[in-house]
């Protein structure tokens, strides 16, 4: 399962792992993450991994549409792994979705450490 809850240093983190997915799969998983977040009563720590993924504006647009009202009020911190300069559109979409400025990391370990600090 690409979207799952994990524990890191005693904190609950929603992990969205898009590695190896095509556009259709990533859109389906994005909707699942949105459903999970919508059921939360507490603020969410979110990590998304896009290492090796080639996403386009359709994913960014869909992410923005799903998140603009719901997610920005439920997400405490956002860590993103694997966003390179070519994925600038995705970075901007995460800013819009979360209503905050996400932090970007090269590895999940770095991202998880930052999330729980």
Secondary structure as GFF3:
##gff-version 3
##sequence-region A 1 117
A	DSSP	beta_strand	3	8	.	.	.	ID=ss1
A	DSSP	beta_strand	11	17	.	.	.	ID=ss2
A	DSSP	alpha_helix	23	38	.	.	.	ID=ss3
A	DSSP	beta_strand	44	49	.	.	.	ID=ss4
A	DSSP	alpha_helix	57	67	.	.	.	ID=ss5
A	DSSP	three_ten_helix	71	73	.	.	.	ID=ss6
A	DSSP	beta_strand	75	81	.	.	.	ID=ss7
A	DSSP	three_ten_helix	85	87	.	.	.	ID=ss8
A	DSSP	alpha_helix	88	98	.	.	.	ID=ss9
A	DSSP	beta_strand	103	105	.	.	.	ID=ss10
A	DSSP	alpha_helix	108	116	.	.	.	ID=ss11
###
